[in-house]
């Protein structure tokens, strides 16, 4: 299931639950963050600074988050 979605859609939900947003500092933490959201059954926002995104590589970062999100049962957004 492909659940990489926009934050606008994610934040407009009316289920009364908050949406966790976590900062990416290293590429290796992305799978653990996504799994934590899935285990909680909650949407998750993965945030990244411009500097970290440039260090990891914009294309690689985007592809990695999309790949991980495609296997999640809960929405994942990249900010």
Secondary structure, DSSP 8 states (H G I E B T S, - for coil): ---B--HHHHHT--SS---EEEE-SSGGGHHHHHHHHHHHT--EEEE--HHHHHHH-HHHHHHHHHHHHHT-SS-EEE-
